[in-house]
Amino acid sequence: MRRILVLGGTAWLGHEIARAALADGAEVVCLARGESGTVPAGVRLVAADRTAPGAYDALTGEWDDVVELSHDLGLVVPALEALAGRARHWTLVSTVSVYATNDEPGADESAAVVDPVDLTDYGQAKVAAERATAEHVGDRLLVARPGLIVGPGDPSDRFGYWPARLAHGGPVLAPTAAGRFVQVIDVADLAAWVVRAGAAGTTGTINAIGDTHTFDDFVVQAQAVTGSTSDIVEADDAWLLDRDVRWWAGPRSLPLWIPVEDSGFSQRSNRAYTASGGDVRPLQETIRRVLDDERHRGLDRERRSGLTLRDEAALLAEHPSRMGR
């Protein structure tokens, strides 16, 4: 039986990887503090603070694959020192945020990455983690660089904002769609691929991302899933920014909205991912999974990303196309 160690495993992606590994027939162990949630039933949790001395002492024997999720060198390096010599394969989950620019549609894994000089920056910290891991693991390493991970349980609310908002009804404020794209990876597809790639001994660096869709297509597909007939009210960048609407994520944002000049971020090549056995389920299936989860959690709940209905209504009242209505 394969032995898989997930460094983490109680938060969203780690939990999904542990579940997928267990379903694949592996013995699965998660090392985590256990404060972010529970491990899947059937998975063994080794509760430990990875910053404490002896954090890895309970992890005995050889491992067929170790999956590292952290970007913090203070966690990544001690784990490598303790475990790299006993791992047949090592998977570091990195990010496409390591790339230096986002202006080239179709860019692949050979694109230049940022210089890791500020490790408080997520992308730079991941570059440092990639390099430290390569030094310890060598040719046993798979660096998985996901794009935007979406699916049930997503704590960021970036993707789920849109199907939830469309399901709620009424006019919907959106950025101008021209020149904008959406590229996501379903968390279940990513987790299943991480497990399969580890079993196959896949190595190298791979952008683990889905297919590219225009923003218009994404909205149309979300409308089809939700049954929405909402009027989509587009606003240009300057109008939104002047009213303190924010890019991409977080409070008072329009999620997934990024500058047109950075549209390559959502148009990266996923050829290596699909060639290595990665699945990309239809976008509508992911939207449907997310919508079911949003309804379960509450369409009107407080969110980490997006506009509140009150803020959106105030903005719509100012929109030139709706003045006086």
PASE-65693 format. One line per 4 residues: number of its first residue (from 1); for each residue x, z, y of C-alpha. Coordinates in steps of 0.02 Angstrom, whole numbers, plus 32768, in hexadecimal, padded with zeros to 4 digits. Layout:
N
NUM> X/Z/Y | ...
This chain:
325
1> 8000/8000/8000 | 8040/7FD3/80AD | 8066/8063/8121 | 803E/8046/81D8
5> 8066/80BC/8265 | 800A/80AB/830A | 805C/8106/839B | 7FB9/8131/83EF
9> 7F19/8106/8394 | 7E9A/8177/83E9 | 7E7B/810C/8484 | 7E24/8064/8488
13> 7E9F/7FE0/8449 | 7F03/8055/83DB | 7E63/8093/8388 | 7E2F/7FDF/8365
17> 7ED9/7FB4/831B | 7ED3/804D/82AB | 7E24/801F/8272 | 7E57/7F6B/824D
21> 7EF1/7FA5/81EB | 7E88/801C/8183 | 7E0A/7F92/815F | 7E9D/7F27/8126
25> 7EC5/7FA7/80A0 | 7F59/7FFD/80F1 | 7F85/80B4/80FA | 7F78/80D6/81B4
29> 7FC3/8164/8217 | 7FAE/817D/82D3 | 8024/81E8/8339 | 7FCF/8223/83D8
33> 7F9E/82BE/8438 | 7EEB/829B/8405 | 7EA8/82B7/84B4 | 7E64/8208/84D0
37> 7DEE/820B/843C | 7DF0/8210/8380 | 7E40/819F/82FE | 7DD0/8137/828C
41> 7D90/818F/81F1 | 7E10/8179/8166 | 7EA5/8173/81DD | 7F1B/8207/81E5
45> 7F41/824F/828F | 7FE8/82A2/82AD | 7FC7/8302/834D | 8064/830B/83B7
49> 809F/8302/846A | 811A/8271/8469 | 817E/82C0/84F6 | 819F/835E/8492
53> 8237/837D/8423 | 8213/8358/836C | 817B/82ED/8395 | 81A3/8275/8306
57> 81DE/82F3/8284 | 813D/82EA/821F | 814B/822D/820A | 81AD/821F/8168
61> 81D7/8188/80FE | 81D9/80CD/811F | 815A/806C/8184 | 8125/7FB8/8168
65> 80F3/7FA7/821D | 80FD/8016/82B6 | 808A/7FE9/8346 | 80BE/8026/83F2
69> 8041/8021/8481 | 809B/807F/850A | 80F4/8038/85A3 | 814B/80DC/85CA
73> 8205/80D7/859F | 8200/8193/858F | 818F/8179/84F8 | 81CC/80D1/84BA
77> 8286/80F9/84A9 | 8277/819F/844A | 81FF/814C/83D0 | 827C/80C1/83B2
81> 8309/813D/8398 | 82A1/819E/831A | 824D/8110/82BC | 829F/8066/82D4
85> 8313/807E/8240 | 827F/809E/81CC | 820D/800F/8204 | 8209/7F66/81AB
89> 81AC/7F1C/8240 | 8188/7F57/82F1 | 80FD/7F1C/8363 | 8105/7F41/841D
93> 8062/7F1F/8477 | 809A/7EE2/8521 | 8039/7E7C/85A4 | 8035/7DD6/85FF
97> 804F/7E3E/869C | 810A/7E32/8675 | 8111/7D81/86BA | 8161/7D67/8764
101> 80E2/7CE7/87A3 | 802E/7CB7/877F | 8028/7C0C/87D0 | 804C/7B9A/873B
105> 7FB9/7B68/86CD | 7FEA/7B5B/8616 | 8088/7BC4/8626 | 80C5/7C08/857F
109> 8134/7C95/8541 | 81D0/7C44/858A | 8196/7C68/863D | 8204/7CDD/86A4
113> 81DA/7D96/86A5 | 81EA/7E15/8730 | 8289/7E78/8749 | 8266/7F2C/8710
117> 82A3/7F8B/87A9 | 8206/7FF2/87CB | 81C8/8043/872B | 812E/8087/8782
121> 80F1/7FD1/8781 | 8098/7FAC/86DE | 80DD/7EFC/86C5 | 818F/7F30/86EC
125> 8182/7FC7/867A | 8148/7F56/85EC | 81DF/7EE5/8607 | 8250/7F7D/85F9
129> 81F4/7FB2/855B | 8208/7F03/8511 | 82C3/7F04/8530 | 82DF/7FB4/84EF
133> 827C/7F8C/8452 | 82DC/7EEB/8434 | 8380/7F4B/843F | 834A/7FC4/83B8
137> 82E3/7F53/8345 | 8334/7EA7/8354 | 82E6/7E1E/82ED | 8260/7E90/82A2
141> 8202/7E92/8348 | 815D/7E43/837A | 8137/7E4E/8434 | 807D/7E30/844C
145> 804E/7E07/84FF | 7F91/7E12/8511 | 7F34/7DD5/85A8 | 7E92/7E2A/85DD
149> 7E52/7E8B/8546 | 7D95/7E99/853F | 7D0F/7ED5/84C9 | 7CA3/7F6C/84A0
153> 7CEB/800E/84E1 | 7D55/7FBD/8569 | 7D7E/804C/85E1 | 7DAB/7FDA/8673
157> 7CFD/7F8E/868F | 7D4A/7EEB/86CC | 7CF9/7E71/8654 | 7C5D/7ED7/862D
161> 7C2B/7EDD/86E4 | 7BED/7E2A/86DF | 7B78/7E2A/8648 | 7B38/7ED5/867C
165> 7B18/7E9B/872D | 7AC2/7DFB/86F5 | 7A56/7E5C/867B | 7A1F/7ECD/8709
169> 79D3/7E3A/8767 | 79C3/7E09/881E | 7A3B/7DA2/8887 | 7AF1/7DB8/8852
173> 7B83/7DB1/88CA | 7C17/7D4F/8884 | 7CB8/7D02/88C4 | 7CBF/7C47/88DD
177> 7CDA/7C01/882F | 7D3F/7B66/885A | 7DF1/7B73/881C | 7DD2/7C16/87BF
181> 7DE0/7C38/8705 | 7DC0/7CBF/8684 | 7E30/7CDC/85EC | 7E11/7D72/857C
185> 7E39/7DB1/84CE | 7DB6/7E10/846B | 7DFC/7EBA/8439 | 7DC5/7EA1/8385
189> 7E1F/7DF9/837A | 7EBD/7E43/83C6 | 7EBD/7ED9/8351 | 7EA0/7E70/82B6
193> 7F2D/7DFB/82E7 | 7FA7/7E8B/8307 | 7F85/7EC9/8257 | 7F94/7E1C/8207
197> 8031/7DF1/8269 | 8082/7E91/8230 | 8057/7E6C/817B | 809C/7DBB/818C
201> 813C/7DF8/81DF | 8119/7D91/827B | 81A0/7DA8/82FE | 81CC/7D69/83AB
205> 8165/7D6D/844A | 80B1/7D31/8449 | 802D/7D2A/84D0 | 7F97/7D75/8478
209> 7F0F/7D26/84E1 | 7E6E/7CC5/84CE | 7E37/7C1D/850F | 7E25/7BF4/85C8
213> 7D78/7BDE/8614 | 7D49/7BB2/86C5 | 7CF7/7C40/8723 | 7C5A/7BD6/872E
217> 7C57/7BC2/8671 | 7C6E/7C7C/8658 | 7BDA/7CA2/86CA | 7B6D/7C1E/8675
221> 7B95/7C65/85C9 | 7B74/7D16/8605 | 7ACD/7CDD/864B | 7AA3/7C8D/85A4
225> 7AC8/7D2E/8546 | 7A6C/7D9E/85C0 | 79DB/7D28/85DE | 79FD/7D3B/8698
229> 79B0/7CC7/8719 | 7A06/7D21/87A8 | 7A38/7CC2/8843 | 7AF7/7CBF/884A
233> 7B29/7CD6/8901 | 7BDC/7C9C/891B | 7C49/7CE1/89A6 | 7CF4/7CA2/89D9
237> 7D90/7D0C/89D1 | 7DA1/7D2D/8A8B | 7CEB/7D66/8A9A | 7D00/7DE0/8A09
241> 7DA8/7E23/8A41 | 7D67/7E3F/8AF2 | 7CE3/7EB0/8AA6 | 7D5F/7F14/8A3C
245> 7D2F/7EC6/8997 | 7DC7/7ED3/8925 | 7E1A/7E5F/88A9 | 7E12/7E6B/87EB
249> 7DE4/7F20/87C2 | 7DC0/7FCF/8801 | 7D3E/8016/8877 | 7CE9/7F9C/88EE
253> 7D33/7F06/8896 | 7CF1/7E63/8852 | 7D3F/7E6D/87A5 | 7DA5/7DD9/8765
257> 7DB2/7D95/8818 | 7E66/7D64/883E | 7EB3/7CF2/88C2 | 7EA8/7C39/8896
261> 7F65/7C2A/88A9 | 7F77/7CA6/8818 | 7EFE/7C49/87A7 | 7F88/7C29/8728
265> 7F70/7CDE/86F4 | 7ED1/7CA8/869C | 7F13/7C03/865C | 7FA9/7C35/85F1
269> 7FCE/7BDB/854F | 7F8D/7C2D/84B1 | 7FD7/7BAB/843B | 8052/7C26/83ED
273> 7FC7/7CA4/83D0 | 7F52/7C2C/8377 | 7FE4/7BE0/8315 | 800F/7C8D/82D5
277> 7F5F/7CA9/8293 | 7F0D/7CF5/832B | 7E51/7CE1/8336 | 7DF1/7CB9/83D4
281> 7D39/7CD9/83BB | 7CBA/7C7A/8425 | 7CAB/7CC2/84D4 | 7BEF/7CDC/84C1
285> 7C0D/7D4A/8429 | 7C81/7DBA/848C | 7C06/7DBF/851D | 7B7C/7DEF/84A4
289> 7BE5/7E7B/8459 | 7C0E/7EBA/8507 | 7B59/7EB0/8543 | 7B1E/7F17/84AD
293> 7BA2/7F99/84D7 | 7B74/7F98/8590 | 7ABE/7FB5/8566 | 7AEF/8043/84F2
297> 7B5A/8094/857A | 7ADA/8070/8603 | 7ACF/7FD9/8675 | 7ABF/804A/870E
301> 7B4B/80C3/86E2 | 7BDA/80E8/8759 | 7C67/806C/873C | 7D22/8065/8757
305> 7D18/7FB1/8795 | 7C9B/7F4C/87F8 | 7C20/7F5E/8885 | 7B97/7FDE/8881
309> 7AE8/7F95/8890 | 7ADA/7FE6/893C | 7B7D/7F9A/897B | 7B51/7EF1/8933
313> 7AA6/7EF4/8986 | 7AF5/7F1C/8A2E | 7B6F/7E8D/8A1B | 7AE7/7E14/89E6
317> 7A82/7E43/8A80 | 7B16/7E09/8AEA | 7B31/7D67/8A8C | 7B0E/7CCE/8AF8
321> 7A9F/7C7F/8A73 | 7A2F/7D17/8A6A | 7A26/7D53/8B1E | 7973/7D79/8B4E
325> 792E/7D81/8A9E
